[in-house]
């Protein structure tokens, strides 16, 4: 799948991730799946990592519910989530894979490992025969 995110939304994610570092930052992405096969992110939600750690994240449930209600009000759908890796590459960790339970979701991971060179990638994670299969998705910042 191809995913499109606006530069302004990327900047919003990056700014928040830098501000909460060394903790992992997290949030949700919403928008629409176009008939042309392109997943368009039209809204990014900045949510609280209630674990307050640099090793994993848990999205605050009240904030998640409020974001879902906001999506419904805007007529858009949840497309997945995003989180930062303050000290590791932009790829799913073993814990990320273990916790990825929505095969329709896109998982965006922002690496801040190399100072001044943020890397954002998107992934699709699904279970097959008890094993988690990770595929990188094409991501365009427009």
C-alpha positions as CSV (number, residue, x, y, z in Angstrom):
1,X,0.0,0.0,0.0
2,X,1.1,3.6,-0.7
3,X,0.6,6.1,2.1
4,X,0.6,9.9,1.8
5,X,1.2,12.3,4.7
6,X,1.4,16.0,4.5
7,X,4.7,17.8,5.3
8,X,2.8,19.8,8.0
9,X,1.6,16.5,9.7
10,X,5.1,15.0,9.5
11,X,6.5,18.2,11.1
12,X,3.8,18.0,13.9
13,X,4.9,14.4,14.7
14,X,8.6,15.3,14.6
15,X,8.2,18.4,16.8
16,X,6.3,16.4,19.5
17,X,8.7,13.5,19.3
18,X,11.6,15.8,19.9
19,X,9.8,17.6,22.7
20,X,9.2,14.4,24.7
21,X,12.5,12.7,24.0
22,X,14.0,10.5,25.5
23,X,10.5,9.0,25.9
24,X,8.7,7.4,22.9
25,X,6.1,9.7,21.5
26,X,2.9,8.2,20.1
27,X,-0.4,9.0,18.4
28,X,-3.0,8.0,15.8
29,X,-3.4,8.6,12.1
30,X,-6.7,9.0,10.3
31,X,-7.9,9.7,6.8
32,X,-9.2,7.6,4.0
33,X,-8.2,4.7,1.7
34,X,-8.7,6.0,-1.8
35,X,-10.0,3.8,-4.6
36,X,-6.7,4.4,-6.3
37,X,-5.0,2.3,-3.6
38,X,-3.5,5.3,-1.9
39,X,-4.0,5.7,1.9
40,X,-4.2,9.4,2.6
41,X,-3.5,10.6,6.1
42,X,-5.6,13.8,6.7
43,X,-5.3,14.1,10.4
44,X,-2.6,13.2,12.9
45,X,-3.3,12.9,16.6
46,X,-0.7,13.6,19.2
47,X,-1.5,11.4,22.3
48,X,0.2,10.7,25.6
49,X,2.5,7.8,26.1
50,X,1.1,6.7,29.5
51,X,4.2,4.5,30.1
52,X,6.6,7.5,29.9
53,X,9.5,5.3,28.8
54,X,11.9,5.2,25.9
55,X,11.3,1.5,25.3
56,X,7.6,1.2,24.5
57,X,4.4,3.1,24.5
58,X,0.8,2.8,25.6
59,X,-1.7,5.3,24.2
60,X,-3.8,6.9,26.9
61,X,-7.2,5.2,26.6
62,X,-9.3,8.3,27.3
63,X,-7.3,10.3,24.6
64,X,-7.7,7.4,22.2
65,X,-11.5,7.4,22.6
66,X,-11.6,11.1,22.2
67,X,-9.6,10.8,19.0
68,X,-11.9,8.1,17.6
69,X,-15.0,10.3,18.4
70,X,-13.2,13.2,16.6
71,X,-12.6,11.0,13.6
72,X,-16.2,10.0,13.4
73,X,-17.3,13.6,13.7
74,X,-14.9,14.5,10.8
75,X,-16.1,11.6,8.6
76,X,-12.6,10.0,8.5
77,X,-11.5,6.6,9.7
78,X,-8.6,5.4,11.8
79,X,-5.7,4.2,9.6
80,X,-3.3,3.2,12.3
81,X,-0.8,4.7,14.7
82,X,2.6,6.3,14.9
83,X,5.3,6.3,17.5
84,X,8.9,7.4,17.8
85,X,12.1,5.4,18.4
86,X,14.3,7.9,20.2
87,X,17.4,5.7,20.1
88,X,16.8,3.0,17.5
89,X,16.1,2.6,13.8
90,X,12.8,3.2,12.0
91,X,11.6,-0.4,12.0
92,X,9.3,-2.4,14.3
93,X,10.9,-3.8,17.4
94,X,10.0,-7.3,18.7
95,X,7.6,-5.6,21.1
96,X,6.0,-3.5,18.3
97,X,5.4,-6.7,16.4
98,X,3.9,-8.5,19.4
99,X,1.5,-5.6,20.1
100,X,0.5,-5.1,16.5
101,X,-3.0,-6.7,16.4
102,X,-4.8,-4.8,13.6
103,X,-3.9,-6.2,10.2
104,X,-5.7,-3.3,8.5
105,X,-3.5,-0.7,10.3
106,X,-0.5,1.2,9.1
107,X,2.3,1.6,11.7
108,X,4.4,4.7,11.3
109,X,7.8,4.7,13.1
110,X,9.9,7.8,13.4
111,X,13.6,7.2,14.3
112,X,15.4,10.0,16.1
113,X,18.5,7.8,16.4
114,X,20.7,10.1,14.2
115,X,20.7,13.7,15.4
116,X,19.2,16.0,12.8
117,X,18.3,13.2,10.5
118,X,14.8,11.9,11.4
119,X,13.6,8.9,9.5
120,X,9.9,8.0,9.1
121,X,8.8,4.7,7.7
122,X,5.4,2.9,7.5
123,X,4.8,-0.8,8.0
124,X,2.0,-3.3,7.7
125,X,2.2,-6.1,10.3
126,X,0.0,-9.2,10.3
127,X,-0.1,-12.6,11.8
128,X,0.4,-15.6,9.6
129,X,0.6,-19.1,11.1
130,X,1.4,-17.7,14.5
131,X,4.2,-15.5,13.1
132,X,4.3,-11.7,12.6
133,X,5.0,-10.7,9.1
134,X,6.3,-7.2,8.5
135,X,6.1,-5.4,5.2
136,X,7.4,-1.9,4.6
137,X,4.8,0.4,2.9
138,X,5.6,3.1,0.5
139,X,5.4,6.4,2.3
140,X,5.3,9.9,0.6
141,X,5.6,13.2,2.4
142,X,3.8,15.8,0.3
